[in-house]
Amino acid sequence: MKITRNEANSLYNFKRTLLEKGFSCELDKIKLASHCHEFYTDFLNISKPNVFIADGPSDAASILDHIQGRIFSKKHDNIIEFALHTEFCSIRKRIDFSVFNLAKSAKAALKEELGPELFQEVRNILFRDLNFQFSQSVHHVVERSITNLRSRKEKSSPEFAAHPSFADRDWLNFYRGCSEVFGIDSLVPESYSKFVQCGLFCGYFFEEFAVLVPVPSCMHKNENLVLHHDDEVAVSWIDGTDLAYWNGIEVPSKLICNPETITASEILNETNAEVRRCYQEKLGSEKFGNLLGLVSLDRKTDRFGNELVLYRTEKVDKLAGDFIYFAKVVCPSTGRKYFLCVPPGLSGVEEAVSWTFGKTPEDYRPSIET
């Protein structure tokens, strides 16, 4: 059985609604705690835990440290009595096993209901976009950033549980969309779905207690549904944890919020090539080049009267182990200047510019005048 036009349109509309909504989510801490209790009792079949809702990931780690007696803070004095009489039995593996079986059984049930061909068509419309361009990728990126942030501050904490988390929204929405469009009974227990959808980002789960991190107070994206903001941090919690992203790449907050204070040493000491590219895009090619104190090696004028220059950094770059070379070119239609990174060791601007076009200097030379 193949999908009908109306069914396909309904699926696309469902997906469009989700993507337009983006990362927004209303947070109700009372409901979040209540759904956590239901998750434990109805889904895991164990007793209700004590639920601690943190102000953000740093606060969650602080609560966990406090409960486990590693570090104490006045902010969390209210849980000291609980901490003295609790055991620290993680149920992470148990949850992972249960969620794996849930996803497996839901997939089998839906495939049997729709048939293999229709199931694959539906999957192509919904699941691929929802899974690879939405919540799961955002969750993984942010979680990695949080780990790196705490590492830079010389603070360690256990990894957040993989499930339940913000990342689960994708596959849960896939089954929700199928239920709505094809009139299929819910394939996922409400106790799990409601917990994920009511403002949970991630958490630590133990037999007697859970420490929950709610969704960020702000989370900005670009048109490609990756984390991004031109002038502010893209992700932040009220505990002060904030993260800056440039088109999905985590970058120093200073680059986004105070780009005028960026120094050459900060650029050259950046060991991640992708992040360095973000520096160039955010600062603009000309300012990027000026900051690096570039030395002119060769100059020529193109047939439009624009100056072309081959530059080299004054100092050897730590990442490349060599000088960094740039060809400054000018777009003839817009007049914009670009500093294009070219291979080191080039002797002339003709060779450098022709390399950017995949040509030899001889092929490119007719458009160059000395």
N, C-alpha and C positions, 0 to 999 in steps of 0.2 A: 504494500500500500504506500502510495506517494503522498506527500504533503499537498494540501490544497492551497490555492492562492489566499483565501481568507485566513487559513491557519498560519501561513507564512507571514502575512501582514500583521496578524495579532502578535506573533512572536517578535517581529521587528519592533512593533510599538512597545511591547513589554520591555525589550532591551533598551530602546531609546529613552524610555521613562527612567530606567535605572541609571543610565549613563548621564542623563541630564541632572539627575539628583546628585550625582557625584558622590562625595565623601560625607555629605551632611547627615547628621543623625541627632535627634533630640535625646538628651541624657536625663534620665530620671533615676537617681541613685536608689530610691526605695524599690522601684521596679527591677533595677539591675540586681539588687541583693535578693529580691524575691525569686527572680528567674534563676539565680544561682542556686538557691535552695531547691527549686524544682528540678534543676539539672542533676543535683546530687541524689535526690529521693526518687524521682521518676525515671531518669535515664541510667544512673549508675547503681540505683537500689542500695544506697547507703544513707546514713543519717545526715541531717542538715549540718552544714559546717558553720563556724563563725566566719562571717564575711567582712573583710576590710577593704573599703574602696579608697584607693589612693588618689592623690591629686595629679599623678603622672608617673612615668617610669622610675624617676629618681626617688620619688616618695615611696613607691612600691618596694624598691630595694631597701630603703630605710626601714620600712615596716617589717620586712622579712628579717633584716639584721636585728631589729629590736626583739622580735618574737624569739629568734634563735639565740639571743644573748650575745651576739657579737659586738654590736654597737648600740648604745642607748641614747635616745634623744628625748628632750622634754616634750616635744610635739606629740610623741606617742606614749606618754606616761599612762594613758588610759587603758592600754592593753597589757601592762606589766603583769597584772594578776592572772590574766589568761595565759601569758607567756610562761609563767612559772608552773603551770599545770597542764601543759600540752605536749604531745609527741609530734615529731616531724616526719610523718610517713607520707612520702610523695606518692600520688596516684597518677602521675603523668603517663606511665606506660600503660596502665589500665585504661585510661581515657583514650590514648592513641589506638589501642586494640579495639575498643568499643566503636570508635568513630570509623575506623577502617572497615569493620564489619558492617556498620550502618551504610556507608557509602557503597560498599560492594552489593549489599542486598537491595538497596534502592535502585542501583543501576540495572541489576538483573530483573527486578520487577517492572521497571519502566520499559526495558527492552522487550520483555515478553508482552506487555500491554500494547506497545506501538508496533512491534515487529522490527527486525533488524534494519530494513531500508529506511523507514520513517524515523526511527531512532537516530540514525546517522545524519539524516537531513536536519533534524531538530538540533542535534549536537553541533553541527556546522554553523547554524544560525546563532545559537545562544552561547554555548559553553566556551567556545574558543575565545571569543571576545571578552566574555565576562571573566574568564580565568586568567588570561595572559595580559590583559590591559587594565585590570581594575584592582580589586581589593587585595588579591593575593600578592601581586607584585609590590603594591604599596606597603603592605604589612611587612614583607621580607626586607624591603629597602630600609624602612624605618627601624625595624628591629636590629638590623646590622649597624645602622647609625648609632643607635642607643648603646649597643655593645662597645663600639669604637669610642663613643663619648666617655663612657665610664672607664674604659681602659686608659684614655688620655689623662683622666683625673686620678689614675692609679687606684681605682675602686673596682672590685670584682663582685659579681653577683651571678647566680645561676641563670641559665637561659630561660626565657619565658616558655610556657607550654605551647606546643604547636596547635593544640585544640583544647577547648574552643577558643577561637580568636577571630579577629576582623577578616582574616584570610578565608574563613569558612563561608563568608557571604556569597562568594562566587558560585560554588557548587550548590549551596542551598537555594540561591535564586534561580539556578537552572531548573531544579525540581519544582520550585514554586511556579515558575513560568509554564512548565509542562502541565502542572495541575490546573492552572487557570485556563489555559488555552484548550486543553483536551478533556477537561472535566474529570481528571483522574484524582482519586482520593489522595490526600497528603501522603507522601512516601517517607517523610522524615518526622520523627516525634516532635510535637510542638515544644516540649520542654527544652529541646536542644536548639531548635530554630529561634524561639523567642529570646533565649539567652544571648545568642550571637547577634541578633538584630536590634537589641534594645540599648546599644551603646557600649558594648564590650570591645576593647581593642586587643588586650592580651591579659595574661595573669599567671600567678603561681597557684597550683592546686595541690592541697594536702588533704589527708583523710579528715582531719579535725577543723581545718580552716582553709580559706581561699583569700588571696590578695589580688584584687582586680585593678587593672589599669583601664580607665574609660577611654573612649575615643578622644583625640586631641581637641582642644578648644578651638583650634583653627587648623585647617588643612587645605592648602591651595594647590591647584593643578593647572596645566595648560590645556590647549585644545586636543592634545594627544593623550590626555588622561595620565600624565606623569607629573610628579611633584615639581612645582615651579612657582617662583614669584620673582618679579623683576627687582623689587625694592625692599621687601620684607622677608623674614623667615617664612618658610612654607608650612612648617609644622610646629605647633607649640602646645604645651600643657600649662595649667595654672601653677604647677610646682616649679616652673622656671625652665624646664627642659624645652629647648627650641632647636630646630634644625633647618638649615638653609639648603635649598636645592636649585640647580639651574638645569632645566629641561631633563629632570630625572636623575641628575648626578649630584650627590652631596658635595657641597663646597663650604669653605669657611664662611660663617655668618658675616664676617667683616667685608668680604667681597660683595655681598648683596646689599648690606645695610650701610656700609661706609666705604664704598669703592675708592673714594678720593684719598684714603689713608693707606692704600696698598703700596708696598715697596717692592723694588726689584728683587731683593733677597727673598721675599716671600714667594715670588713667582719662581725663581730659580731653585729654591729649596723644596718646591713641591715635587714629590717623586711620582705622582700619579699623572700620566700623560693626559687622561681624560679630564682631570680637574684643571690641568694647565690650559687645556683647550677652552675650558669654561672661563678662565681668567681672560683669555684673549677676546672671547665673544662678549663678555660683560663689560670689559674696560674699553673695548674698541681697538682696532688694529693699531691706530696711530699712537694712542696713549700707551698701549702695551709695548710698542717699539721704543717709545721715548723712555719709559721706565727702565728698560733693560740697558740703556746707554749704548746703543748700537753704533758700530764703527762702519763707515761707508767704505766699500771695497771697489765698487764700479758704478758708473752712472751713464745713462744714455737717454735719448728722447725718442718717444714713439712717433708714429706718423700723425697722431692727433695733437702733438705738442706737449704731451704729458711726460714728466720725468720718471724714469724707471731706475731704481737703485737696488744694488745688492748690498745687504748689511750682514754683519757678523757681531755676535756679542763680544763684549770686552773680555769676559772671563769664560773659562771652560765650564760647561754645564755638568752638574753632578749626575744627573739622570742619564744624559747621552754620552758622557765621557769625552765630549768634544765641544767645539764651539757650535753655537746655534746660528744657522744662516736663515735670513729672510729676504725675500724679494718684495720690494714695495712696488705695487702696480696701481694704476688708476683706472676705474671703470669709465670708458669713454661716454657712456650715456648718462650716468648719474654724477660723475666727478668724485665718487667716493674712493678713498684710499684704503688699500688692503695690504697687510703684511702677511705674505704667504710663506709658510715654513718650507724650505727646500733642503735637499741633502747637503751635508757639509763638504767642504773642499772644492766647491765650484769656483771658477776663476772669474767669470763674467756674468753680468746681468742677463745677457742674451741666452746663455746656457741655462740660467736659473728659470727665466720666464718660459722658455721653450719647454723645459722639463715639466712645468705645471700644466702645459697643454698636451703633454705626451708627444712632443715633436723634437726634432733635432734643431740645433741652432741654425743650420743651413735652411731648413724648411721655414723657420720662423723669421729669419733675417729680413725678408722684404718689407715687413711692417715696422722695422727698427731703423732709425737714422742716428748716426753718430753726431 
